[in-house]
């Protein structure tokens, strides 16, 4: 969205359409995440109709953000009552690690929206699906590699953090990596103006996380169980976001199962994307 386009758009339209960009997409966030793109519909007519259309599109996402943040508050209160003081302190330490390592997710959302917008503006929109699929496969492999590393080194990290169990540390560090991967597909949904599936993704993430965390804590697994519950929520949300993003960008078709060769190709140079980058430099 350029400055001139924003200046020409009615103020009410800008406010309505910027709701998805200003909502906090990070779990446990309680404030706005400013700095994302304003995705105004270039073909929409200004005035009341445009504002009504913007409300219908952005409204579900705003409601989902409120519900997700409300669920986080309820979960925090419940855990404060269910866990012993020491266990709650351990959980706060794990949550701090998660929030720090998941911060790149917000930058990923902004970067994806900007790249997709740029490609559409210069006529290279047909490359979005190819690029997104390649980057997602690369990201998935990095997340799995990260999960193996943190699982194997969990005991050493637990000693450094003065914790008795490394399971919670491994789970929360892996959950943060999944959130960054999840942010890729959330950016694709936002760039496609798929606010309804994006809203559904927020609700699914919060619902699964709350249910999994409470179930494992009530089962007696303590803060480590809560960390595993967060991981379960991120895995489910990541899978749903991938499904929704692929459907949005492929005209309603779901993801296809990739053969081993497709995953191996993700780490090799792509001649099509490479040619596009070379053309931009000239």
N, C-alpha and C positions, 0 to 999 in steps of 0.2 A: 504494500500500500504506500503510494508516494505522498509527499507533503501536499502537492497540488490537488490530488484526489481527495485527501482528507479535508482540505480547506473548502472544496466545492461541495462536499456532502453536508446535509443538514446536521446540526449539532445533536439532535435527538437520535438520528440514525447512527452517528458515530458512537454515542454512549451505549446504545443497545447492542450494536454489533461488536463492541469491544468487550462485552461481558465474558465471552469464552477466553479471550486473551488475558484478562485480568484475574480470572479465578485461579486459586492456588491448586495446581494439579499434583502437588507432592503430598503423600500421606502424612497425617498428623499436623499439617500446616493449618494455621488459624488466621492467616492474613493473606492479602492479595499478592500475586506473583507478577509484578509489573514488568513491562519490557518486551512482551511478545507482540506479534503482528496484529494489526487491525485488518480483518478480512472482510472488507465491504464488498457487496455484490455490485459489480460494475454495471449490470443490466437492470438493477432494481430502480424503480422510479422513486424519487425523493418524496418525502411527506408522510402522511398517516399510513398509507399502505406499506411503505418501506419499514416504518417503525413497527407495525403489527407483524410483518414478516420476520423482522429481526427478533422480536419478542418470542415468537413461536419457535424460532430456531435456537436462540440462546437461552430461553427460559428453562428448558429441562436441564441444561448444563449448570445453570446457576443453582437450581433446586438440588441437583445431585451434589454439588460442592458443599452446600449447606448441610445436607444429610450426612455426607462423608465426614465432615469436620465435627458434626454433632455426635456421630458414632465414636469418633476418636476421644471426645471428651467423656462420654459414658464409659468407654473402655478404660480410660485412665482412672476414673473414680472406682470402677469395679476392681481393677488390679490393686489399687491402694488398699482396698479392704481385704482382698483375698491373699495377698502376699505378706509375709513377715517384713519388718523394717529392713533387715539385711537383704532379703530377696528383692524388695522394691528398689533398694539402692543399686543392686546388680543390674536390674532391668533398666534403670535410668542410664547406667553406664553403657549398656548395649544400645539403647535408643540413641544416645549421643553419637556412638560410632555409626549407626545407621544414617542419621541425619547428615553427618559430615560427608560420608561416602556417596550418598544419593544426591547431593547438591548438583552434580553435573547434569542430572536429568532435566532440570529447568532449562539449561543452556542447550541441551539436545533438542528440546521442543522448539525453541526459537530458531536454531540453526536449520532444522528440517523445514519449517514453514518458510523461511527466507529462501532456501535453495529451491524449493518447489515453486514458489512464487516467481523467482527469477527465471527458471526454466520455462514457465508458462508465458512469461512476458516476451521472451526472445524466440518462442516457437519450438522449444525443445521439450515440451511437456510429455512427449511420447517416451522419454527416457526415464521418467519418474519411477515407473514400476520396476524397470530393469535395475536401476540404481538402488531402490529401496530393498528389493529382494536380496541383492548382493550384500549390501551393508548389514541387513538383518542376519544373514547367514554368518557373516564375519563376527558380528556381535554375539551371536549365540555360541559360537565356538570359543570366543574369549571368555564369556560368562562361565561356560562349562570348565574351561581350563582354570579360571579363577576359583571356582568351587572346589576343584581337586586340590589346588594349592592351599587354600585356607583350611580344608579338612585335614590335610596331612600335617599342617603346621599349627593346628588348633591348641595343642598342649603347650607349645612354647609361647604362643600369644596369651594363653590363659595365665601362665606364670608371670608374664610381663604386666598383665592387668590385675594381678592378684586375685584371680578367680579360681574356683575349685574345678569347674567343668569347662571344657572347650567347645562343647556341642553348641551352646548358645552363641558363642562368638562366631563359629563357622557358619551357623544358620543366618545370623544377622548380617554378616559380611556378604554372604551369597545373596541375601534378599536385596541389599543395596545395589548389587550388580544387576539383578533382574529388573529393578526399578529403572535403571538407566536404559536398559534394553526396551523396557515398556514405553519409555518416553519417546523412542523413535516412532513407534506406531501411533502414539497419541499425537505427535506432531503431524504425521501423515493424515490422520483423521481431521485435525484442525485445519490443515491446508486444504482438504477436500470439503470443508464446511460440514463435516459429518458430526454435528454436535449431539444428535440423539444417541448414536452408538458410543460417543465419547462419554456422555452422561451415564449411559448404562455401564460403561467400564469403571467409572468412579464408584458407582453403587456396588458393583460386583466385588471390586477390590476391598471396599470397606466392610461389606457383609461377610465375605469369606474370612477376612482377617480377624474380625471381631469373634466370629463363631469358632474359628480354629484356636485363637489365643485363649478364649475362655474355656473351651473344652479341654485343652492340654493343661492349663493351670488348675482347673477343677480336678483333673485326673492325678494331680500331685507332682507334675513335672517342673513346677516353679518357673523361675525366669527363663531357664533354657527352653521349657515348653512354650513360653510366650514368644521367644525368638523364632522357634520353629513354626509357630502359628503365623507370624509375620511373613516368613518365607513361603508358606503355603499360599497365603493371600497374594503375594507378588507373582508366584508361578501361575496361578489361575488367572490373574488379571493380565499377565503377559500373553498367555495363550488366547484369551478372549480378544485382546487388542490386535493381535496378529490376524486373527480370523476376521475381525471387523474391518481392519485396514485393507486387507486383500480384497474383501468383498466390495469395499467402497471404490477401489481403484481398478477393479476388473469387471465392473458392470454386474455385480451380484454373484459372481462365481467365487467359491470358497478356495482355500489354499490347496495346493497339490503336494503330495508326498514326493520329496526330492530323493533321487538316487544318490549313491555315494559320489558319483562323478559330479553331480551338481554342487555338492558341498566342497569338493576339491577345487572346482572351478572358481569358487568365491575367493580363493587366496591367490589366484593367478591374475595377471593383468587382463582387463576387459578391453578388447580392441574397439568396440563401439563407444564406450565411455571415454576411452583414451583418445579417440579421434575427436570427440566433442571437446575435451579439455584442450587439445592441441589447436582446434579451430578458434577457441576463445582467446588463446594467447596471441594469435596472429591478427 
